[in-house]
Structures are given as C-alpha cells and as structure tokens.
C-alpha cells in the first residue's frame, strides 16, 4: 500500500509538472503568434501607406497589367476558396478533360472615347469633358490626373450617345479617407437619356462608397419613363480597394449592367438599363474636401463590344456557335470550348425561366448515319457539361442531332467544314 501511494503521488506530481510546462509552451506560442499577426498588420499598413502616397507611374502600371494574368492566377489561388466569385480551379471531367472556370470582365475592342489627360494643361478643366460645376487637372508623382469636385456632374463628350453593348474603364484614386472616423462620401455613376444636367426620364444609377469606417454598400436603381422600377442597396465590402488606386470596369449588354472593382464583381443586374440614347455621368457626393478627401480618375476608356450571349438568346430566340469544339470524329470536348460553355451556364443559372434545345451539327466527312449519331452525342455532351458543372436541371435542356443535313455553307474546304461543325441553342 505504501509503495502504491508513493508511486501514485509521484505520478500525480509529474502530471501537474507536465501540464504546467505545456501551459507555459502554449502561452509562449500564443504570444508569438499574436506578435506575428501584429507585425503583419503593421507591415500591411505600411504597404498601404506607401501605395497610397507613392502611386505607380503609368509605365509601371502598364507593365504590371501585361503581367496581370499570372498575378491574378496567384492571387486567386492564395485568396479565394471554391464557390467564391473569381475563384479559378481545375474541375475534373470525363476522359481527363478539365474546365477552368473564371468569370471576369472582358473589355470592348472598338474604342470610341479615350482620355489619359496627357494633352490637358495642369489646373485647367479637361478639354474632352463637360461639367455643371468644376474640376481640374493635377499631377501626382509626375502623372496627370483629373480631380473630380464635390457635387459636380462630369460628362465625357460623346455626342451620339452610347451603343447597345459597350464597356467603360477608368483608374480611380482616393486620398484622405480614414478608418478612424465616419464618412458618407460616394461617387455616383449614372447612365441617363440626356447629355446635360436636367432631370432624367430614363436612367441607370449605381455608386461607389468611400467609407473606411463602417461597411460599404452599392446602390442600384433605374428609372423608366419617370418611374423607378428597380432600387436596392447591395451590401458589398470593397473598403480595401478604395484605399489608394483601383480599376473600375463596367460592362453594359443591352439591359444588363455589371461593374467590377479591380477583380471583384460588385454589381450584376440583368435588366437595369433602359434604352434611350444613354449618356455617362460621374458625380462625387458629400466629399469633405476641407479634410483632404479627394478623388481622381485617369486612363478613361469607352469601347463598343459585341452583343452578349444572353441578349442574343433572349432577343433572337437562338444562338449558334462554332466555339464549342470536339476531338475529330468524337464527342469529347476540347478545352477551348470552356469559355463559351461557361457563358451559357451563367445564362441558364441567371435566367431560370429559360429552357433550351441543344442541337448538334457536323460537316459531311464520314457516313450520313454516323454523322447523325455523332451530332446527337455531341449535343448530349454539352447538356451533361452544363448539368454537371452548373447544376442546371436536365429537364430544361433537350438535345437533338442534325448531322450533316443542315450545312450553312458548302463542305468543300476545311474552313467551310469548320463553319458547319457547330452547336445551336434554341430557346423553348
């Protein structure tokens, strides 16, 4: 009994000794981790300060944009999780095929207005713009920027209005907005049916908040024939992007309006834009310029683009593409098909009332019966992809194979045969 009690007591003492040692180690590890986190925050704040006050030159930005694809891919891998918008991943599919999903902004390629303010005189209002208030050209680190003034509406002078499908891009620079105190400043972005400053009968309105104190939200609102049809405040937190320089990108496809801040989409409303010869306008509100709150724009670009797939399908009732490609004599998708399939998947996700018939067509190489069967298999492959990758209800998608029976051109050259190999989507 004495031996047992002695052993038990020693073991008990050793247990508490080990526990005390482990508690000390945990405390030390916690302190170390907290110190590292604090150092990381300080370092991050220092970088923010550097980039807010030492803006990259135009040449350096262009160099970075040329390297942007690799940078964006690394950013996505490090900062996004599956299911996040902008996340890019390799999705395994049948026969070793992989689909890279990444839905982003695609700029138009027919520029109809562009301005980097390089020809304007410092202190003057920019020559290619109009305003009902004021604004001026300033230099920041040797580069010209246009400073927008509070409550001043500013127009790029596009005399004929905007086309049905176009993109707008510009660099936005902010200074003086502090996380330590509330502010309510924002930038109104308006598409209106009049090029001047009177009340708009048809308009689309959104905004960018400069608040660093609390959360941010973005307004979406439209007016059709003087009546508001859509109005909402989207809760999107992009405060970090509003510190220093960011890139704002807008895409309009018929009634659809989308806006990105850097790589993040903050607005996507399918039927926000009324068509009435619209004009573009910027207007800062509640800027406290006396406290150093200022905003600037640069590298402004407007470009016409093609009609997007959604508009074609809804307006025309069908959409035909040669971009969905297969291995020769096979129903196996090529990786180059992914982009257009992603677009169709997004349309079906967002337009839940739409059902489609997927029709496959081939060229005339091979037997007629074989081509008929192959075209049916290819249509089925497309349906399977959309159902699997986008969770589209299979009952919304019928399939049909037409084989070589409906050529759009003669099957006499490789180029013509490529035109006849196509997939058609018909709205049901």
Buried (B, 14 or more C-beta within 10 A) or exposed (E): EEEEEEEEEEEEEEEEEEEEEEEEEEEEEEEEEEEEEEEEEEEEEEEEEEEBEEBBEBEEBEEEEEEEEEEBEEBBEEEBEEEEEBBBBEEEBEEEBEBEBBBEBEBBEEEBBEBBBEEBEEEEBBEBBBBEBEBBBBEBEEBBBBBBBBEBBBBBEBEEBBBBBBBBBBBBBBBBBEEEEEBEBBBBBBBBBBBEBEEBBBBBBBBBBBBBBEEBBBBBBBBBEEEEEBEEEBEBEBBEBBBBBBBBBBBBBBBBBBBBBBBBBBBBBBEBBBEBEBBBBBBBEEBBBEEEBBBBBBBBBBBBBEBBBBBBBBEEEEBBBBBBBBEEEEBBBBEEBBBBBBBBBBBBEEBEEBBBBBBBBBBBBEEEEBBBBBBBBBBBBBBBBBBBBBEBEEEBBBBBBBBBEEBEEEBEEEEBBEBBBBBBBBBE
